[in-house]
Amino acid sequence: MTDVLKTIFTIAVILLSTKLLGLLMRKLGLPQVIGGILAGLLIGPTIWGSFIPANDFFPLSAKFVDTFSEIGVILVLFSAGLETNLKELKELGFTAFVVAMGGVLLPLALGTGVGMIFVYPETHDIFSAIFIGVIMCATSVGITVETLKELGKLNSKVGTIIVSAAIIDDVIGIVVLTVFMSVAGDSGSTSPILEAINPSGNALISILWMCVYFVIAIGGGVFISKLFHWISEKHPDTHRLPIYSLAVCFIYAVVAEVVFGVADITGAYIAGVVLSTNHRCAQYVDKKVAINSYMLFGPIFFAHIGMEISFEGFNGGIILFALAFVAAAIIGKILGCGLTSRMFKFGWRDSMIVGFGMIARGEVALVVAQKGIRSGLMDGTHLTVVVMLVLVSSVLCPLCLKALSGGDKKPPLSEIIEQKESESQKAV
């Protein structure tokens, strides 16, 4: 079978399995994103790799899935940016920053404590212990955003706080990683351009360079917003709008990571916020982007999380370390973000929604862990512990958000679009 046919077959299996398990989860009263993660776990090499020799059909494992998954999370964050209430974001900006700080500092402290108990006795390296806390700083906002969409709470006050805090959280996490790796004797930059202008890995230069990105992104966003306003006035509701918008999204994402060392998903979210200033245009673009996201790239993104999970190298000591690591990472986000939300007079339920909405970890935590392994700050066998956190938090986050949200639920955007299209066809 040719590579093209392998790709087509893999996409077909992922789409079918994620949709069927997603529908099953919905019947059980659970968020559909859990079905996507479980589908990836079931069809990937995690479970079957040890029993079935690699072949063209099963278990599924393909390099293109990484690319499609990355596009998927970029589209999820871009869509979240398009749905952002900019007025409310300005009002809640300080609150989101404080919540994000709580979600970084407490997990960092708890993680360092876990590292001192389980890692330091083996390595006798204080940096290795602190690095365990650095891994816990990251938040995977993609799962949370999709769950909030499904619950109809993405553009609520609580939803805005969660998404804004998660984005700020990731930026602070990158800064913490940069500073830590600089002190530990290695560069934390993922940007080849940043590494070229800052070969010594000076933390201050890296932070200032990241700040330059936000100045340029926001400054350029003013021009882009006016340009799109002119285009939408001259050519309203035409296909050129979503096409131009996707181009802006991808350019913002690439420039963010490659040039400035800021996560690509942060660039995608900022692009969405920039275009959200033209509300009518943003609504039209979001509807078109959502179709691509929920029909193709979104399912692959969530399946990819399940396919990446591995249980190799587990033993008694690793399991005990994993339990402490996962508990500290989850409790740190719940208390760090939830209690700071409470300080701003959020109700207890809303505070807990914010706290649980920040617990999900994903590709950022894995990337940070892999950076630590390459730098000798982390043992390769400990990657399984980080994967365990990704699995538990990815499933626990939507479950808890669903439970805390109660019966106050709106249908997801995908169902709204399907319903409107069905009504249009009946009218014709």
C-alpha positions in Angstrom: 0.0 0.0 0.0 1.4 3.4 -1.0 2.0 6.2 1.6 -0.9 8.2 0.2 -3.3 5.2 0.7 -1.9 4.6 4.2 -2.6 8.3 5.1 -6.2 8.0 3.7 -6.8 4.8 5.6 -5.5 6.2 8.8 -7.6 9.3 8.6 -10.7 7.2 7.9 -10.1 5.0 11.0 -9.4 8.0 13.2 -12.5 9.9 12.1 -14.8 6.9 12.4 -13.4 5.8 15.8 -13.4 9.3 17.4 -16.9 10.0 16.2 -18.4 6.6 17.4 -16.7 6.9 20.8 -17.6 10.5 21.0 -21.2 9.7 20.5 -20.9 6.9 23.1 -19.5 9.4 25.6 -22.3 11.8 24.9 -24.9 9.1 25.6 -23.1 8.4 28.9 -23.3 12.1 29.7 -19.6 12.7 29.2 -17.8 15.3 27.0 -17.1 14.0 23.5 -13.4 14.9 23.6 -12.9 12.0 26.0 -14.1 9.7 23.2 -11.4 11.1 20.9 -8.6 10.5 23.4 -9.8 7.0 24.2 -10.1 6.3 20.4 -6.4 7.2 20.0 -5.5 5.0 22.9 -7.4 2.0 21.4 -6.3 2.3 17.8 -2.7 3.4 18.4 0.4 1.4 19.3 0.1 2.0 23.1 -2.0 -1.2 23.7 -1.5 -3.2 20.6 2.1 -2.5 19.7 3.4 -5.3 21.9 1.1 -7.9 20.5 0.7 -7.1 16.8 3.7 -6.5 14.5 3.7 -3.2 12.7 1.8 -3.4 9.4 0.0 -1.1 7.0 -3.3 -1.4 8.7 -3.0 -1.8 12.5 -2.0 -0.5 15.0 -2.1 3.0 13.6 1.1 5.0 13.8 1.9 7.7 11.2 4.1 10.8 11.1 1.5 12.8 9.3 -0.7 12.6 12.4 1.8 14.9 14.2 1.3 17.5 11.6 -2.5 17.2 11.4 -2.6 17.2 15.2 -0.6 20.4 15.4 -2.9 22.1 12.8 -5.8 20.8 14.9 -4.8 22.5 18.1 -3.8 25.7 16.2 -7.4 25.8 14.8 -8.9 25.2 18.2 -7.0 28.1 19.7 -7.7 30.3 16.7 -11.4 29.6 17.0 -11.2 30.4 20.7 -9.6 33.8 19.8 -12.3 34.5 17.3 -14.9 33.9 20.0 -13.2 36.1 22.6 -15.1 39.0 23.9 -12.4 41.7 23.7 -14.2 44.1 25.9 -14.6 41.5 28.7 -11.0 40.4 28.1 -9.8 43.9 28.8 -11.8 44.1 31.9 -10.6 40.7 33.1 -7.0 41.0 31.9 -5.5 41.6 35.4 -7.6 38.8 36.9 -6.5 36.4 34.2 -2.8 37.4 34.9 -3.1 36.7 38.6 -4.9 33.4 38.0 -2.2 32.4 35.6 0.5 33.3 38.2 -1.3 31.2 40.8 -1.4 28.3 38.2 2.4 28.6 37.7 3.8 29.3 41.2 2.0 26.6 43.2 2.6 23.7 40.8 6.2 24.9 40.5 6.5 24.7 44.3 4.7 21.4 44.7 6.6 19.8 41.7 9.9 20.8 43.2 8.8 19.1 46.4 8.0 15.9 44.6 11.3 16.2 42.7 13.2 16.5 46.0 11.5 13.3 47.3 11.8 11.1 44.2 14.4 12.6 41.9 17.1 14.3 44.1 18.0 11.1 46.0 18.9 9.5 42.7 20.6 12.4 40.9 21.8 14.6 43.8 21.1 17.5 41.5 18.9 20.3 42.7 18.2 21.4 39.2 16.7 18.0 38.3 14.3 18.3 41.2 13.3 21.8 40.3 12.8 20.8 36.7 9.9 18.4 37.8 8.1 21.6 38.9 8.9 23.4 35.7 7.1 20.6 33.7 4.0 21.2 35.8 3.7 24.8 34.8 2.4 24.1 31.3 -1.3 24.0 30.5 -2.9 22.3 27.5 -5.7 24.8 26.6 -6.9 22.8 23.5 -8.8 20.2 25.5 -10.3 22.8 27.8 -11.4 25.1 25.0 -13.1 22.2 23.1 -14.9 21.2 26.3 -16.0 24.7 27.1 -17.3 25.0 23.5 -19.3 21.8 23.9 -20.8 23.1 27.2 -21.5 26.5 25.6 -19.4 28.4 28.0 -16.4 29.4 26.0 -17.4 33.1 25.6 -18.7 33.3 29.2 -16.9 35.3 31.9 -15.5 32.1 33.4 -14.5 30.8 29.9 -12.7 34.0 29.0 -10.8 33.9 32.3 -9.8 30.2 31.7 -8.6 30.8 28.1 -6.8 34.1 28.8 -5.2 32.7 31.9 -4.1 29.5 30.1 -2.5 31.6 27.3 -0.7 33.8 29.9 0.1 30.6 31.8 1.9 29.2 28.8 3.9 32.4 28.2 4.9 32.5 31.9 5.8 28.8 31.6 8.0 29.5 28.6 9.7 32.3 30.5 10.2 30.1 33.6 11.7 27.4 31.3 14.0 29.9 29.6 15.2 31.3 32.9 15.7 27.9 34.4 17.5 26.4 31.5 19.7 29.5 31.4 20.6 29.1 35.1 21.1 25.3 34.6 23.5 25.9 31.8 21.5 25.3 28.7 19.2 27.4 26.4 15.5 26.9 26.8 14.7 28.5 23.4 12.8 26.6 20.7 13.6 29.5 18.2 16.6 29.2 16.0 16.6 32.9 15.5 16.5 33.6 19.2 19.4 31.1 19.7 21.3 33.0 17.0 21.0 36.4 18.6 21.3 35.0 22.1 23.8 32.1 21.8 24.7 32.3 25.5 21.1 31.8 26.5 20.8 34.9 28.6 17.4 34.8 30.2 16.8 38.6 30.1 17.4 38.8 26.4 15.0 35.9 25.8 12.3 37.5 27.9 12.7 40.8 26.1 12.6 39.1 22.7 9.3 37.5 23.7 7.9 40.9 24.7 8.9 42.2 21.3 6.7 39.6 19.7 3.6 40.7 21.6 4.3 44.4 20.7 4.7 43.5 17.0 1.7 41.0 17.1 -0.7 43.6 18.7 0.7 46.5 16.7 0.4 44.6 13.4 -3.0 43.4 14.6 -4.4 47.0 14.5 -3.5 47.2 10.8 -4.8 43.7 10.0 -8.1 44.4 11.9 -8.7 47.5 9.8 -7.8 45.7 6.6 -10.3 42.9 7.4 -12.9 45.4 8.3 -12.5 47.0 4.8 -12.6 43.5 3.1 -15.7 42.5 5.0 -17.5 45.7 4.1 -16.6 45.4 0.4 -17.0 41.6 0.1 -19.2 40.4 3.0 -19.6 36.7 3.7 -17.3 35.5 0.9 -14.9 32.6 1.0 -11.9 34.9 0.7 -12.5 36.0 4.4 -11.9 32.6 6.0 -9.0 31.9 3.6 -7.3 35.2 4.4 -8.0 34.6 8.1 -6.4 31.1 8.1 -3.3 32.6 6.4 -3.0 35.2 9.2 -3.5 32.5 11.8 -0.8 30.2 10.4 1.6 33.1 9.9 1.1 34.3 13.4 1.7 30.8 14.7 4.9 30.2 12.7 6.4 33.6 13.5 5.6 33.2 17.2 7.6 30.0 17.6 10.3 30.1 14.9 11.2 33.8 15.3 10.4 34.7 18.9 10.4 31.3 20.8 6.7 31.8 21.9 4.4 28.8 21.5 2.6 28.6 18.1 -0.8 28.1 19.8 -0.3 31.4 21.5 0.3 33.1 18.1 -2.9 31.4 16.8 -4.9 32.6 19.7 -3.7 36.2 19.3 -4.5 36.1 15.6 -8.0 35.1 16.5 -8.3 37.9 19.1 -7.1 40.4 16.4 -9.8 39.3 14.0 -12.5 39.2 16.7 -12.5 43.0 16.8 -14.7 42.8 13.7 -17.6 40.9 15.3 -19.6 40.1 12.2 -16.6 39.0 10.2 -15.3 36.9 13.1 -18.6 35.1 13.4 -18.6 34.2 9.7 -14.9 33.1 9.8 -15.4 31.1 13.0 -18.3 29.1 11.4 -16.1 28.2 8.4 -13.0 27.4 10.5 -15.1 25.3 12.9 -16.2 23.0 10.1 -12.6 22.1 9.2 -11.8 21.8 12.9 -14.5 19.5 14.1 -14.7 17.4 10.8 -10.9 16.7 10.3 -8.2 18.3 12.3 -9.9 18.4 15.7 -10.6 14.6 15.9 -7.0 13.9 14.8 -5.6 16.2 17.5 -7.5 14.5 20.3 -6.8 11.0 18.9 -3.1 11.9 18.7 -3.0 12.5 22.5 -4.2 9.0 23.0 -1.9 7.5 20.4 1.1 9.2 22.1 0.5 7.6 25.5 2.9 4.9 26.5 3.1 2.7 29.6 6.6 1.3 28.9 9.1 1.3 31.8 6.5 1.2 34.6 7.6 -0.4 37.9 6.7 0.1 41.5 9.0 3.1 42.1 7.9 4.8 38.9 4.2 4.2 39.7 4.6 5.8 43.1 6.4 8.7 41.6 3.7 9.0 38.9 0.9 9.1 41.5 2.7 11.9 43.5 3.6 13.8 40.3 0.0 13.6 38.9 -1.6 14.6 42.2 0.7 17.5 42.8 0.3 18.8 39.2 -3.5 18.6 39.4 -3.9 20.0 43.0 -1.5 22.7 42.2 -3.6 24.0 39.3 -6.9 23.6 41.1 -5.8 25.5 44.2 -3.4 27.9 42.5 -6.0 29.0 39.9 -9.2 28.3 41.8 -8.3 30.2 45.0 -6.9 33.2 43.1 -10.3 33.3 41.2 -12.0 33.3 44.6 -10.0 36.4 45.6 -11.7 38.2 42.7 -15.1 37.4 44.2 -16.0 34.5 41.8 -18.4 32.1 43.3 -17.1 28.8 44.6 -18.5 26.8 41.7 -17.0 29.2 39.1 -13.7 29.2 41.0 -13.6 25.5 40.8 -14.5 25.6 37.1 -11.5 27.9 36.6 -9.3 25.6 38.7 -10.3 22.3 37.0 -10.3 24.1 33.6 -6.5 24.7 34.0 -5.5 21.1 35.0 -5.1 19.6 31.5 -1.6 19.0 30.2 -0.7 18.0 26.7 2.0 18.6 24.1 3.6 21.5 25.9 4.4 19.4 29.0 5.8 16.6 26.7 8.0 19.1 24.8 9.3 20.5 28.1 10.0 17.0 29.4 11.9 16.0 26.2 14.0 19.2 26.5 14.9 18.2 30.0 15.9 14.7 28.8 18.1 16.1 26.1 19.7 18.4 28.6 20.4 15.6 31.1 18.0 17.1 33.7 15.5 14.3 33.5 15.8 10.5 33.0 14.2 9.1 29.9 12.2 6.6 31.9 10.5 9.5 33.7 8.9 10.5 30.5 6.3 7.9 31.2 5.3 9.9 34.3 4.6 13.0 32.2 2.6 10.9 29.8 0.6 9.6 32.7 -0.2 13.2 33.7 -1.3 14.0 30.2 -3.6 11.0 30.1 -5.2 11.6 33.6 -5.5 15.3 33.3 -6.9 15.1 29.7 -9.7 12.8 30.9 -10.3 14.4 34.3 -10.5 18.0 33.0 -13.6 17.6 30.7 -15.2 15.2 33.2 -14.9 17.8 36.1 -16.0 20.7 33.9 -19.0 18.8 32.8 -19.9 17.9 36.4 -19.4 21.4 37.7 -21.3 23.0 34.9 -24.4 20.9 35.8 -27.3 21.0 33.5 -26.6 24.6 32.2 -25.4 23.5 28.8 -25.7 24.9 25.2 -25.2 22.7 22.2 -21.7 22.7 20.6 -21.1 24.9 17.6 -20.9 21.8 15.3 -24.4 20.8 16.2 -25.7 24.4 15.8 -24.1 24.5 12.3 -25.6 21.0 11.4 -29.0 22.2 12.6 -29.0 25.4 10.7 -27.9 23.6 7.5 -30.7 21.1 8.0 -33.2 23.9 8.4 -31.9 25.6 5.3 -32.3 22.5 3.2 -35.9 22.0 4.5 -36.7 25.5 3.6 -35.4 25.0 0.0 
